[in-house]
Amino acid sequence: MSELLNVQDLKTNFYTYEGVVKALDEVSFKIEEGDTLGLVGETGCGKSVTSLSIMRLIFPPGKIESGKVIFNLKNNSKSRYVDLLKQTEHWMQMIRGNEISMIFQEPSSALNPVYTVGEQIAESFLLHQKRQLYQEAASKIDKELTKKRNFFIQRITLSIEKKMCQLALKEKETFIFKFLSHIPLLNMHLHRIKKIALDKSVVLLRMMGVPNPEGVVYRYPHELSGGMQQRVVIAIALACHPKLLIADEPTSNLDVTIQAQILDLIKELKKTMKASVLFISHDLGVIAEVCRWVAVMYAGCICELATVEELFENPLHPYTRALLRSIPRPGIKNLESIEGNVPNLVNPPSGCRFHPRCPKAKEKCTRVKPKIKKVGKDHFVACHFYGD
Amino acid sequence: MKMTNYIIRRLLLIIPVLIGVSIIIFIILSLFSPEQRAAVFVTDVKQLRNIQSVIKKHGLDAPIYVQYFRWIVEVLHGNLGWSKTAERPVLDAFFYFLPNTIELGLFSAPLIILIGIYLGETSAVYRDKPIDHLSRIFAIVGWSLPSFWLGLMLLMIFYGYFSGLLPPEALGVQASLVVKSGNFVRFTRINTIDALLNRRWWIFLDALRHLILPVITLTIIDCAMVMRIMRSSMLEAMGKGYIITARAKGADERTVIKKHARRNAMIPVVTVSGYLFAMLMSGVVITETIFDRKGLGWWWARAAIQLDIPAVLGAVLFNGILFVLTNLIVDLLYAYFDPRVRLG
């Protein structure tokens, strides 16, 4: 298995009026191909910022300061590594939704209220798979042309459409092509590829387990239930078969029964589509269910990274231990909580960011920031008490 | 079918609105004594000595509700009374003054709405950049300038300083002579459109020349409101989750703004635009008076000053109908722009 995503020393700041919020401080992790990494942590610890930084969707006042996001653009089993942070915005637009895509927390706000579900899913196809759409359109037109019972005018319109499709296929969309596409009668090919994209989204919705997808594509988001909306959001993300799917708390605003359905769906789709998943959640139970690897985040740093079994059996970092102790389990009456509060990231604690709340903190912890070190076979910890 | 039902129901709403408005007007009228109201009809000293006969003649001493029903019956017969300021029946006067107002609205409303939307959108997209500050300054200045001052200043510069470059009134002397002559067919009585239909290009240009200053005045003053609302709703839309979804899909900045943000940001602007359009149609009193364009606002301003009660009552009726209609149109547009709104 080769590496798909390698995040190295990612640093993201937000320049607000209160001061510089150091949201991410040298975050590093890897995702292997076909693997699932869970990112867990409290609210405001930088989980979402990590995912948005990978997608390069951080906008002012936020800024990605330094680090590397190395992504493997595999083509015919030949690896090609690119640093996403060094690419142009236009290049990133071709990657987003095509190679890396994202599912959001709140399905009701993630969908545009004024467009139908079908239009929103079809947009993904229209953005990234125009060539295939034109090819399909051309072959469909050919089929229709071979039918004998065509009227004369129909023949003319079909051949105009075919010419336009060929023009689109021959080269990238030139100025002349774009100009012609705005003229009525000459722009029928646009309606045709939109229709094809809509048909494709029907197929996709059926795959997501949406009942009656032919009707649902003409519905507006507010007419669907939360679970259905989340399925639509997942359909948008998976439209172009991305290699990496970032799921940013996809189930936290859903009912428990729907949550289980959505989790099953994500697991199943991951298998069929052979995608890797970066699964973000504050719920360790959900993470344990879906992921193979877990990274625990605290105040913009990753403090522990291990396989799920290893982390639950042998947690090392004091924060992870405290976190695991605060999960309700049968047989435990009094839940423990972690002393103190999440630090303000404008003035994060010096050294290890967890030291003010850490029961074991020593003098060294207040001075030196611990590096993430390998302590076991599949286990990495950023703490002065382990390793070396 | 549901839609037509809805529209018919909304149109029927005009009747209670008009009854309500006219009752309020009559209550205000009842504050005057019969003598005061009779003064409206007095034309010479002889009549003034004999004021009781004037009151008798017009039934001004009857109880106010009797007068009200008398007026209602007249209105239902299509008789809105005689306007002494326009020196013709109110209904005739209305159709005589309406074209000038429509012409002004026809040219300024699209300008106000389009410029307002464009400025608001750009200033939201380039938030806190120089262009945003510039258009906000423009909006604040436009918002706070009184229209009589701005109109007079523009007249002083373009009519006074540049000796008659952009004159007031609706048409030049020569052009208005031609327009009134027999071989100029007045299809709509709107100067610019009639000139085009008659293929008299120079009259069209002359009418345009007279339109420029009032249109500029109205645009500068009113587009501030549209701009502010577009800017804030655009900023709100740009922060929504669906914008991140669109970006995560790989949409370019142009698609994100023009397709996803703008359509959502337009929803509140529709309401304001409808209101603005109604304001322009019901006569822009000050602008029409300053530029001496004989439109509805010009007439009503005069009628109000000279206590031309039939004309004022007609104005109130017209405004009632106009606002109910524009509200209906705004609601229909609303349902078109926002699929979450269901009519019925």
Interface residues (C-beta under 8 A of the other chain):
Chain A: L52 M55 L57 H90 Q93 M94 I95 R96 G97 N98 S101 M102 F104 E106 S109 A110 L111 N112 P113 V114 Y115 E123 S124 L127 H128 Y220 H222 V233 I236 A237
Chain B: K240 G241 Y242 I244 T245 A246 R247 A248 K249 G250 A251 D252 H260 R263 N264 F337 D338 P339 R340
